Amino acid sequence: MGLMIVIFLIVAIIIFRRLGELNEKINLLQKRMTGLYKEIEKTGPKPVTLPVEQLKAASEKEIKIAPLQIPVEKPPEPQKEPEEITTGITGEIHEKELKQWLKLERIIGERWLVWVGALALAAGFGVFMKYAFEQGWINEALRIIIGFLGGLLLIFFSEFLYRKNFQALAQGISALGFILLYLTAFTAYHFYHMIGAGTAFILFFASSVGGMYAAIHHNSFPTAFLSTLGAFLIPLFLADPAYTAYYEPKLFSYLFIINLGVLYSSSLKKWRILSLFSFCFTVFYFNTWYFQRYTHADFSLALGFAVIYFITFSLISTIYSIIRKGHSKWEDIVLVIANPVVFFMLLYNLMDNKALTGILPCIPLFMAAYHFILAGIIRKLNGKDIFLYFALIGTAVGLLTLPVPMLVESYWITTVWGAEALILLAIGSLLDRKSLRVGGLSIFFLVVLRLFILDSAIPYNRISCSCLFFNLKFLALLLSSFSFGLAGFSLGRLKNITPEEKAYSGTLWTAFIVGLFWIANVEIFSYFSSQVWLHGIEWISTTVLWTVFSFFLFLIGVKEKLPAFRTTGLILITATFIKAIADSFFTYRYTYGCLFLFNLKFLSVAALLFTMAYAASLYGSERIEKTAFEKTAVPYLWTLFIILLFVELNVEYVYSCTGIWGLGEQKMMAALSFLWILYGFGLLIAGIMKKSLPLRISALSLFGITLLKVLFVDMQSVGQIYKILLLLGIGFILLVCAYFYRRYRKRLEDSQKDEKPL
């Protein structure tokens, strides 16, 4: 009660403050209007004369001039409002702003004050009657009589106000009367035990239906809202001081009757927010009682009323569409989804406490069947309400997914969901029900979330996953991924599939390919990370995996003429290139095999180099109708090829020098220069044979870099013998390169001379 008083005072202070500001604005406006009227009266309208030149011209042409009508502006009457009054830069008040202030004043004065006043009077009456009874001023019977008479008198008085056209005041008084009836009946039944359960039920039912009838008859949402709010607040005001609210099981019947009134109003009016309001209060009372006062002896009571509330609110959310053939709004959809969610969570706790978890998977199935029946009723009686129909179907499909986590565990949940989605697609195609097919496609969203997030985080079990790719976990994930491919294949071949649905086929195929790629990576990392003696080999294996995937993407893209597959393969090659470079410098330090080219590490890179060369040759041929993006793919791929080969040769050479040959740092640096010169020689020969200027320029650039390295690094760190060998070897290779390069240039010049006209 103290909280209500504080809230009332705060609201009153805010209202009076806004009214004061409004009063100041109106006074200022009146002063400005008065000053403007006086100025207009003093000056008066200015006379309008016709120019002399026009009069002379008219007389010469003997044109008759009609008498000039000069409009005279009358000063506005003080009662009328001007369109706009300006009194300076910061003092402008427009008519639109004034109307907004007047509208706010009307809302505060005619509605808010009535609503707050009605609730305050109801609360004050309840507290006064309770205090009067505690002091012995009035007995129980007199208190009940006063309550019923007061409520009825207020209701009759509100009807008188309706006839006098005091709509807002009549709505508040009517709501106050029904609140008093609720309050009196509840007190007589619960506290005084003056009436039995049957009588209390009749009184509650009559008050609820009467309040809703009055609200509907006068089309008064405030009456319905205030009477419902008062009915729900009564248990809070009459609570035992030891508790914050009254949660006795007898209250459940009281709440059910109030919800019946809301159901009645929902069947006739579009007061959807009233349904959500009633749902929230019912859930609040029931769940608080359950978590604070529930015992095993209350199982039947809790289960029975939970089922009653579930059915009641499912009807509240659909009754208007069924009876009035109206269109549902977002409030109905929220209630359609929230009602089964809350109900299932409550039943889950009830069954779990009662050790009845064995029947839990059946509950969502019955709830899903119930929602399918409601959706069928909506489709038959009000087929235009598509919004509600698909909300019911979507809720039913969502409920169908709930039994799966209760029947299977771990990664098999995703597999069963994928199978369930395929079954819905097949049934929807067979029965020509688009809603079922949409529901099946929606389940694939859950499959994606579990497959890529939850299932990937499940720890690797050495017992059930002892072999790479031949274990139960990978089999389950593989089946989940295959469900995307089967769905994409089905959408292109099933009957009764719309073009909009067929458009999802590409998305499902993409999910299938990405899923295969993802689970293969997860399997490799999970397996090798659990094998200590194979530490680090997962980096080599994933490089091979990425290369194989990109290779097959190119094959499919070329064979099926799918640019998207080729582009995806090109992107994956780039990612694999970056990964191989990062593995060589930062991540990987084991080769698993002989050093310098004969090991698993370089074998994985060799596979990537082959894929790059193969893709470049495909793009260079005329077998592919290249897109604008793919026209630059050939030089791009060869550039990656040259860079990766150069980096890997250097890495392999350095590891070999330090690991098997035992060369010192000075000798290794000198030998590395030979490698650079040899690599440049290979680039130059390839550039000459392929007539590729970029290759030749790359070779010459590498020669220059190598010479700088020799002069400023190698010559300062190696002995005399190594200096001689280094200089002789580099000089010989450069001379050979110069010979081939000159021969190529001479042949090119001769061909150009032959092409000149005689």
Residue pairs with C-beta under 8 A, 6 or more apart in sequence:
1 123
1 127
1 237
4 119
4 120
4 123
8 116
8 119
8 120
11 112
11 116
12 116
15 108
15 112
15 113
18 104
18 108
19 105
19 108
22 101
22 104
22 105
25 93
25 101
26 101
28 91
28 93
29 85
29 93
29 98
32 85
32 87
32 91
32 93
33 78
33 81
33 82
33 85
34 78
36 82
36 85
37 75
37 76
37 78
40 75
40 76
41 75
45 72
45 73
47 70
48 68
48 70
50 65
50 68
55 65
58 65
76 82
81 95
81 98
82 95
83 95
84 92
84 94
84 95
85 92
85 93
86 92
87 93
110 168
110 169
111 168
111 222
114 168
114 169
114 171
114 172
114 173
114 222
115 172
115 175
115 222
115 226
117 172
118 172
118 173
118 175
118 176
118 179
118 226
119 179
119 226
119 229
119 230
119 233
121 176
122 176
122 179
122 180
122 183
122 230
123 237
125 150
125 180
125 183
126 183
126 234
126 237
126 238
127 237
129 138
129 143
129 146
129 147
129 187
130 238
132 138
132 143
133 139
133 140
133 143
138 146
140 192
140 194
141 194
143 187
144 184
144 187
144 188
144 192
144 194
147 180
147 181
147 183
147 184
147 187
148 181
148 184
150 177
150 180
151 177
151 178
151 179
151 180
151 181
151 184
152 177
152 181
153 177
154 173
154 174
154 176
154 177
154 180
155 174
155 177
155 178
155 210
155 214
157 173
157 177
158 170
158 171
158 173
158 174
158 177
158 214
159 170
159 174
161 169
161 170
161 173
162 170
162 218
167 218
167 220
168 222
170 218
170 220
171 218
171 220
171 222
171 223
171 226
172 222
172 226
174 211
174 214
174 215
174 218
174 220
174 223
174 227
175 211
175 222
175 223
175 225
175 226
175 227
175 230
176 226
176 230
178 207
178 210
178 211
178 214
178 223
178 227
178 230
178 231
179 226
179 227
179 230
179 231
179 234
181 203
181 207
181 210
182 204
182 207
182 227
182 230
182 231
182 234
183 230
183 234
183 238
185 195
185 200
185 203
185 204
185 207
186 200
186 204
186 234
186 235
186 238
186 254
187 238
188 194
188 195
188 200
189 195
189 196
189 197
189 199
189 200
189 203
189 250
190 238
190 246
190 248
190 250
191 238
195 203
197 250
197 253
201 253
201 257
204 253
204 254
204 257
204 258
205 257
205 260
207 231
208 231
208 257
208 258
208 260
208 261
208 264
209 260
209 261
209 264
211 223
211 224
211 227
211 228
211 231
211 261
212 224
212 227
212 261
212 262
212 264
212 265
213 264
214 220
214 223
215 221
215 223
215 224
215 227
215 265
215 269
216 224
216 265
216 268
216 269
219 269
221 269
221 271
221 274
224 265
224 269
224 271
224 274
225 271
225 274
225 277
228 258
228 261
228 262
228 274
228 277
228 278
229 277
231 258
232 255
232 258
232 278
232 281
235 245
235 246
235 251
235 254
235 285
236 244
236 245
236 246
238 246
239 245
239 246
240 246
243 292
245 285
245 288
247 285
247 288
247 289
247 292
247 293
248 289
249 289
249 298
249 301
251 285
251 289
252 286
252 301
252 305
255 281
255 282
255 285
255 286
255 309
256 305
256 308
256 309
256 312
258 278
259 278
259 282
259 309
259 312
259 313
259 316
260 312
262 274
262 275
262 278
262 316
263 312
263 315
263 316
263 319
265 271
265 274
266 272
266 274
266 275
266 316
266 317
266 319
266 320
267 319
267 320
267 323
267 324
268 320
268 323
268 324
269 320
270 320
270 326
270 329
272 320
272 329
272 331
272 332
273 331
275 313
275 316
275 317
275 331
275 332
275 335
276 331
276 334
276 335
278 313
278 316
279 313
279 316
279 335
279 338
279 339
282 309
282 313
283 342
286 305
286 306
286 309
286 346
287 346
290 302
290 346
290 349
294 302
296 353
296 354
299 350
299 353
299 354
302 346
302 350
303 347
303 350
306 343
306 346
306 347
306 350
309 343
310 339
310 340
310 343
313 335
313 339
314 336
314 339
314 340
314 370
314 371
314 374
316 335
317 328
317 332
317 335
317 336
317 339
317 388
318 332
318 336
318 374
318 377
318 378
318 388
318 392
320 326
320 328
320 332
321 327
321 328
321 332
321 378
321 381
321 382
321 385
321 388
322 377
322 378
322 381
322 382
325 381
325 382
325 384
325 385
326 382
326 385
327 384
327 385
327 387
327 388
328 385
328 387
328 388
328 391
332 388
332 391
333 387
333 388
333 391
336 388
336 391
336 392
336 395
337 391
337 395
340 367
340 371
340 395
340 399
343 367
344 363
344 364
344 367
344 399
344 402
347 360
347 363
348 360
351 357
351 359
351 360
351 363
352 360
357 406
360 403
360 406
361 402
361 403
361 406
361 407
362 403
364 399
364 400
364 402
364 403
365 399
365 400
365 403
367 396
367 399
368 396
368 397
368 399
368 400
369 396
371 392
371 393
371 395
371 396
371 399
372 392
372 393
372 396
374 392
375 389
375 392
375 393
375 396
375 435
378 385
378 388
378 389
378 392
379 389
383 389
389 435
390 435
390 438
393 435
393 436
393 438
393 439
394 438
394 439
394 442
396 439
397 424
397 436
397 439
397 440
397 442
397 443
398 442
400 420
400 424
400 439
401 417
401 420
401 443
401 446
404 413
404 416
404 417
404 420
405 413
407 416
408 415
408 416
410 455
410 458
410 476
411 455
411 458
411 473
411 476
411 477
411 480
412 476
413 450
414 447
414 450
414 451
414 454
414 455
414 476
414 477
414 480
415 476
415 477
415 479
415 480
415 483
417 443
417 446
417 447
417 450
417 480
418 443
418 444
418 447
418 479
418 480
418 482
418 483
418 484
419 483
420 440
420 443
421 440
421 441
421 443
421 444
421 447
421 483
421 487
422 440
422 483
422 486
422 487
422 490
423 440
424 436
424 437
424 439
424 440
424 443
425 436
425 437
425 440
425 441
425 487
425 490
425 491
425 494
426 490
426 494
427 433
427 436
428 434
428 435
428 436
428 437
428 438
428 439
428 440
428 496
429 437
429 490
429 494
429 495
429 496
429 497
430 495
432 495
432 496
434 498
434 501
437 497
437 501
438 501
440 487
441 487
441 501
441 504
444 483
444 484
444 487
444 508
444 511
447 480
447 483
447 484
448 511
450 480
451 477
451 480
451 481
451 515
451 518
451 519
452 515
452 518
455 476
455 477
455 480
456 518
456 522
458 473
460 473
460 526
460 527
460 529
460 530
461 473
462 530
464 471
464 472
464 473
465 471
465 472
465 473
465 474
465 526
465 527
468 523
468 524
468 527
469 523
473 523
473 526
474 519
474 523
477 519
477 522
477 523
478 516
478 519
480 515
480 519
481 511
481 512
481 515
481 516
481 518
481 519
482 512
484 508
484 509
484 511
484 512
484 515
485 508
485 509
485 512
487 508
488 504
488 505
488 506
488 507
488 508
488 509
488 512
489 505
491 497
491 501
491 502
491 504
491 505
491 508
492 502
492 505
513 553
517 545
517 549
520 545
521 542
521 545
524 538
524 541
524 542
524 545
525 538
525 542
527 538
528 534
528 535
528 537
528 538
528 541
529 538
535 590
536 588
536 589
536 590
537 590
537 592
537 600
539 583
539 587
539 588
540 583
540 588
540 592
540 600
540 601
540 604
541 604
542 579
543 576
543 579
543 580
543 583
543 604
543 605
543 607
543 608
544 603
544 604
544 607
546 572
546 575
546 576
546 579
546 608
547 573
547 576
547 604
547 607
547 608
547 611
548 607
549 569
549 572
550 569
550 570
550 572
550 573
550 576
550 611
550 615
551 569
551 611
551 614
553 565
553 566
553 568
553 569
553 572
554 565
554 566
554 569
554 611
554 614
554 615
554 618
556 562
556 565
557 563
557 564
557 565
557 566
557 567
557 568
557 569
558 566
558 618
558 623
558 624
561 625
563 627
563 630
566 624
566 630
567 627
567 629
567 630
569 615
570 615
570 630
570 633
570 637
573 608
573 611
573 612
573 615
573 637
573 640
574 640
576 608
577 608
577 612
577 640
577 643
577 644
580 604
580 605
580 608
580 644
580 648
581 644
581 647
584 647
584 648
584 651
585 651
588 601
590 601
591 599
591 600
591 601
591 602
591 655
592 599
592 600
592 601
593 599
593 600
593 601
593 603
595 652
595 655
595 656
595 659
595 660
596 652
596 653
596 655
596 656
596 660
597 652
601 652
602 648
602 652
605 644
605 648
608 644
609 641
609 644
609 645
612 637
612 638
612 640
612 641
612 644
613 637
613 641
615 633
615 637
616 633
616 634
616 637
616 638
616 641
618 624
619 626
619 630
619 633
619 634
619 637
620 634
624 630
626 633
635 694
642 683
642 695
642 698
646 679
649 675
649 679
650 672
650 675
653 671
653 672
653 675
654 668
654 672
657 663
657 667
657 668
657 671
658 668
663 671
665 717
666 717
666 718
666 719
666 722
667 718
667 722
669 713
669 714
669 717
669 718
670 714
670 717
670 718
670 722
670 725
670 726
673 706
673 709
673 710
673 714
673 726
673 730
674 726
674 729
674 730
676 702
676 705
676 706
676 709
677 703
677 706
677 729
677 730
677 733
677 734
678 733
679 702
680 698
680 699
680 700
680 702
680 703
680 706
680 737
681 699
681 733
681 736
681 737
682 699
683 695
683 696
683 698
683 699
683 702
684 695
684 696
684 699
684 700
684 737
684 740
684 741
685 740
686 692
686 695
687 693
687 694
687 695
687 696
687 697
687 698
687 699
688 696
688 740
688 741
688 744
696 741
699 737
703 734
703 737
706 730
707 730
710 726
710 727
710 730
714 723
714 726
715 723
718 726
